[in-house]
Amino acid sequence: MAIPGFGWRRKEKRGVKVNDNKAYKDYIVRATAAGTQIRAFAATTRNLAEEARLAHNTSPVMTAALGRLLTAGAMMGIMLKGEKDMLTLQIRGEGPGRGLTVTADSGGRVKGYPLVPDVILPANSMGKLDVSGAMGEGILSVIRDMGLREPYVGQTPLQTGEIAEDLTYYFATSEQIPSSVGLGVLMERDNTVKQAGGFILQLMPDTEEEVIARLEKNLSGISSVTTMLETGNMPEQILEILLEGLDVEFTDTVEPAFFCGCDKSKVEKALISIGEGELREMIREGREIEVNCQFCNRHYLFSVEELKGLYAKAQKARLKS
């Protein structure tokens, strides 16, 4: 049985971890440079990545993978124009991690989950977490739901599985926007998130050659995103480094958040949608069930009596249709 966006099982006792890192502030800064020839975004997202780690109990390599995609999703989300527009980033790969799904809205609120949260891999040849090895060969899908009859869907093959390079390739080939994407997650020795963040730089049509040359020179001299964060650079300073000599102008700041709008009423609707047959089978077994949200891993309990009530609603819905 499949409940869209949810999984279910018999009740188990579970502990709940809470992220109480309130001193640190995540934010995204948006800017332009060289007049309006470049648009730029930079983010620091340590809390966001740590909340995702706690929600899904991810291994270090999957924390890095999910944290990178969540950071990208938050920055791409605020590119959306409509308040109700939604973005989904999905990676499906042949590696042991199998893939990730992230959704974001225009306010920078994101949620996401790994298909396999507990992958353990040795470090790559550079001594870094092997996100590429966890993802393997596969496909990156970008889905924009802008309230039209059909969402826009763009797909490109994974180039490296490192996520930033894959998104750079996606922008260039699927949207024809020359871009540079940088993403990073740095872990503490206790496997909590120490630093996380990223940037997206995009060239607008008819960008002058000298602007492109200067940007390429700047990019060739930078260190990793996490190194810049670890040495005290915040998003504004990161963009000043990336856009040195290009007259960067900051336009606004957005605070991203790991947010899932699930609640018990939405889970009830999902259960009703699976049909009377499945609900009848659950009732027949005579035990309460536990439904968990894939995105935030919250758990919702339903007693047999509650299932009977949902069964009655499913019957009523069928008779009305």
C-alpha positions, 0 to 999 in steps of 0.5 A: 500500500502506498500513501502519497507522501507518507509511509505507515506501520504499526505503532513503535515507541520512538524518541524525538530529537529537537534542534535547539541551536537558536544562536545561529541564524540562517539566511540568503542574500540576493544581489545583482552585479555589473548593473543587472548583468549578473544575479546572485544568491548566497546562503548560510544554512547550518540550522536548516541542514542540522534540522534535516539531519535530526529529522532523518537521522542521516549518516554524514555523507547523506547529511552532506547530500541532503544539506546541499540540495536543501540549500540549493532548493531554498535559493532556487525557491526564492527565484519563484515569482508567485506566492503559491509557486512550488519547486521540487528538486529530485535526484535519482541515482544508481549509487547506494544513496539512491536519491533525494527529494527536496521541495521549496516555496517562494519564501525559502521554506524547504523540506526534503528526504533521502531515499536511504538515510544511513549510507556509509562510504569511505572518504573520496580521493580528496579526503571529503565526504563522497556525495558523488559515490552515494548518488552514482549515475542518474538523473536530476529533475527540476519541477516547477509548479506555477499553478498552470495545468501542467508543471514545468519539468526539466531533466538532465543526467547527473554530471558528477553527483556532487549536486552543485556541478549537476545544477550548473549543468542543468541551468546551462542546458535545460534553462539556457542560463549560464550559471555557477553553483557552489554548495557545501556541508561541513561536519563536526567530529560528532557528526552534527553540521558545522557549516552549510551554505552555497551560492548561485550566480547567473548571467543575464542575456547579453552579458558583456565579455569583460564581465564574463572574463572578470567573473571567471577569474574570480571563480578560479581563485575561490576556495570551497563554500565551507572554507569561506564560511569557516573562515568567517565569511557570511553570505554578503562577504562570499558574494563580494569575493565572487563578484569582486570588481563587478559592483555588487549591489545587495537587494534583499535578505530571506531567512530559509527554514526547514518546514513541513506543513503536514498535520493529522488532518492532511494525513487523514485525507491521504488515508481516505484517498487510498480507498475503502479496501485498504482501510477495511484491511487495516481495520480488520487487523484490529491494531492502531497504525503509525503514519510517518511523513517522508519529508519531516519524519513526523509520526501520526497515530490512528486508532481502530476507531479513527480508521473506522471513521475514515472508512465511513468518510471514504464510503461517503466520498465514493457515493457522492462521486 
